[in-house]
Amino acid sequence: MDTIDTMELKNSMEEFVERYIDGVMKELDMCTCQKCRFDVMAIALNNLPPLYTVTRNGALFNKVKSMESQSGAKIISEITKAAKIVMKDAKHYEKKEE
């Protein structure tokens, strides 16, 4: 019998966005600082449905992988929209000149 210690609750959509975000940002030739990256992720995730799964150390990997392949185009589309929003009004941290 599984205990709560071996179970994990995850929003798999976060992993999917992380998997695609760097490629999209690079393609758009935008700033890739951590602040801009997190802003893009936050906007994209707020516009994508959550995909919570309960697993036993990755037992649902194949099922989640299937969900990703079905949603890949939508995920990339939302990341692209989010990146364009951030590019218009980037709030990244500038290095202070000394």
C-alpha positions as CSV (number, residue, x, y, z in Angstrom):
1,M,0.0,0.0,0.0
2,D,1.3,3.4,-0.9
3,T,1.9,6.0,1.7
4,I,1.7,9.7,1.3
5,D,5.5,9.9,1.4
6,T,5.7,8.0,-1.9
7,M,3.0,10.0,-3.7
8,E,3.6,13.3,-5.5
9,L,1.1,15.9,-6.6
10,K,2.3,17.8,-9.7
11,N,1.0,20.3,-12.2
12,S,2.5,18.7,-15.2
13,M,1.8,21.7,-17.3
14,E,4.6,23.5,-15.5
15,E,7.1,20.9,-16.8
16,F,5.7,21.1,-20.3
17,V,6.1,24.9,-20.3
18,E,9.6,24.6,-19.0
19,R,10.4,22.0,-21.7
20,Y,9.5,24.4,-24.5
21,I,10.2,27.9,-23.1
22,D,13.9,28.2,-23.9
23,G,13.4,27.3,-27.6
24,V,10.5,29.8,-28.0
25,M,12.5,32.6,-26.3
26,K,15.5,31.9,-28.4
27,E,13.4,31.8,-31.6
28,L,12.0,35.2,-30.7
29,D,15.5,36.5,-29.9
30,M,14.3,37.9,-26.6
31,C,16.0,38.4,-23.2
32,T,16.4,35.1,-21.4
33,C,17.2,36.5,-17.9
34,Q,15.5,34.7,-15.1
35,K,13.0,37.5,-14.5
36,C,11.9,37.5,-18.2
37,R,11.8,33.7,-18.2
38,F,9.6,33.5,-15.1
39,D,7.3,36.3,-16.4
40,V,6.8,34.3,-19.6
41,M,6.2,31.1,-17.7
42,A,3.7,32.8,-15.3
43,I,1.7,34.4,-18.1
44,A,1.6,31.2,-20.2
45,L,0.6,29.0,-17.2
46,N,-2.2,31.4,-16.3
47,N,-3.6,30.9,-19.8
48,L,-3.2,27.1,-19.9
49,P,-5.3,24.6,-18.1
50,P,-3.6,23.0,-15.1
51,L,-2.8,19.4,-15.5
52,Y,-2.5,18.0,-12.0
53,T,-1.4,14.4,-11.6
54,V,-0.8,12.2,-8.6
55,T,2.0,9.7,-9.1
56,R,4.1,7.2,-7.4
57,N,7.6,8.4,-8.3
58,G,6.7,8.9,-12.0
59,A,4.3,6.0,-12.4
60,L,2.1,8.2,-14.7
61,F,5.0,9.3,-17.0
62,N,3.6,7.6,-20.1
63,K,0.1,8.9,-19.6
64,V,1.4,12.5,-19.0
65,K,3.7,12.2,-22.0
66,S,0.7,11.4,-24.2
67,M,-1.1,14.4,-22.8
68,E,1.9,16.6,-23.7
69,S,1.9,15.4,-27.3
70,Q,-1.8,16.2,-27.7
71,S,-1.3,19.7,-26.1
72,G,2.1,20.6,-27.5
73,A,0.9,23.1,-30.1
74,K,-1.3,24.9,-27.6
75,I,1.5,25.1,-25.1
76,I,3.9,26.6,-27.6
77,S,1.3,29.0,-28.8
78,E,0.6,30.3,-25.2
79,I,4.4,30.6,-24.5
80,T,4.8,32.6,-27.7
81,K,1.9,34.9,-26.8
82,A,3.3,35.4,-23.3
83,A,6.8,36.0,-24.6
84,K,5.5,38.8,-26.9
85,I,3.8,40.4,-24.0
86,V,7.0,40.3,-21.9
87,M,9.1,41.6,-24.8
88,K,6.8,44.7,-25.1
89,D,7.3,45.6,-21.4
90,A,10.2,43.6,-20.0
91,K,10.8,44.1,-16.3
92,H,14.1,42.3,-16.2
93,Y,16.8,43.4,-13.9
94,E,19.4,45.6,-15.4
95,K,23.0,45.5,-14.1
96,K,23.8,48.8,-12.4
97,E,26.7,50.6,-13.8
98,E,29.3,51.4,-11.2
